Amino acid sequence: MSSTQQTERIGRRLRIVRVVALVDFVLLLALVSAALTGQREMVQILGPLHGINFLLLLVIVSVGAIDGVWEWWFPVAVLLTAGPPGAFVGEWIINRRVRTQKALIHNAVSDKTAVVAAERETGTSSVPFPSTKEHVRNERKEPV
């Protein structure tokens, strides 16, 4: 798998984590506010919803760690922080690493392109430009 495909795969997984963590965060806020205001009926509804969503979030980040998309610290952080805080911080850290890796790859490709262009400009390249006379002579010698 190429690095571009790997970064796209990580990006897709992180978007899913972000959406599920956001839903879990909203449910957690609603649950805490219902509990603080003494609304027992709302707590009985929101508690299981938050619990199911938290388990879903934990499963998503654990499957990502099993698949090797990210390390095991991410599911542990989600578990220890009760969901959204660990998911948001972990998602931010992984996104930052992916952006750094993309920039390094881009710079390496740009550097290689610059080296090839400089070699061609100075005439030290072994591959002639298609517009040079030598290239035209070589094309005439080779049968098509």
N, C-alpha and C positions, 0 to 999 in steps of 0.2 A: 504494500500500500504506500502510495507516495505521500510526501509530507503535506501536500495540499489537500488530499483526500482525508488525511488524518485530522487536520485542523478543521475541515468542514464537519467531520463526524463529531469532534469535540464541541464545536459550536452548536450543532443541532441538539446534542445532549444537554448542553448548558442552558439553552433556551427553554427546554422542557423543565429543567430543574428550577429556573427562574420563575416560570409561570406557576408551577406547583407550590414553590416556596411563597410566592406572593399570595396565592389563595390561602395557604396555611397561615400566613401572617395576619390576613384579614380575619380569618376565623378565630385565631388566637386573641386578637384585640377585642372582637365581639364577645368571646367567651369570658375574658377577664372583666370587661365592663359589665356584662350581665351578672357575673358573680359578685362584683363589688356593689352593684345596685340592688342585689337581693332578688333578682328575677330567676327563681328556681326553674320555671318552665323553659326559659331560654337556655339555661345552663344544661338542662337535660337534652335539649335538641342540639346545641352547638358542641357540647362535649364529645359525643361520638363522631360528629362530623370532623371536628379538629383531629381527633384520634385517628380516624381512617385516613385523613389527608396526610397526617404526620407519618403514618406507616407507609403510605404510598411514596412520600418523599424519601424516606429511608431506604425503601426498596430500589428506587430509581438510582440513588447515588451508590448504593451497594452493588447493583448490577454493573454500573459504570466502572467501579473498582475491580470487579471480577473480570470484566472484559478488557481491562488494562487501559481504559480511557484516562483514568486518573488514579492517584495513589489512595491508599486506605485511610489516610488522615481525613479525607473529605467525609466519608460516612461516619467516622468517629466524631468529627466536629458537629455534624448534624445531630447525632444522637446526644452528645453532651450538652448542646445548647438548646435542646428541645425543638429543633427544627429550623425555622426561618433564619435566625441570626447566623448559625453555622453555614447554612446553605448560601446565604448572600455573601458572606465573607469568603467562603471557599470558591464560589463562582467568580468573584472578583479576582482572587489570586490566580485561578486557573486561566481566566481570560487574559490577565496581564502577561502570564507566561506564554500563552499562545501568540499574543501580539508581538512579544519580544522575539519569539522564534520566527515568526513571519518576517519581521524586520531583518533578522540575521540572514535568513534565506534570500530575501530580496537584495540585500547588500552584497551577498556572495555572488549572486547572479549578475548584478550590476557591475561588480568588480571584474568578473570574467569577461563580460561584454566589453568593458572599457579596455581590458588588456588586449583582446582580439582586435578591437578597433585601432588601438595604438600600434600594434604590430603591423597591421595592414597599412596604416599611414606611413610608418617609417620604412616599410618594405621588408621587414624581418619576418613576416608571416610566410609560412610554406604554402598557404592556400591563396591563390591570386584572386583579385576581384574579377567578377565576370566581365567587366568592361575593359580589362587590359588586353593588350595585343597578344600576350603569351597565352591567355585563356582562349582567345579566338583561334590561334594556331593549333592548340591542343584539341579543340573541338573539331577542326577540319581533318585532323589526322585520325580521330576515332570514328569508326563507322557507326552509323545510326541504325 
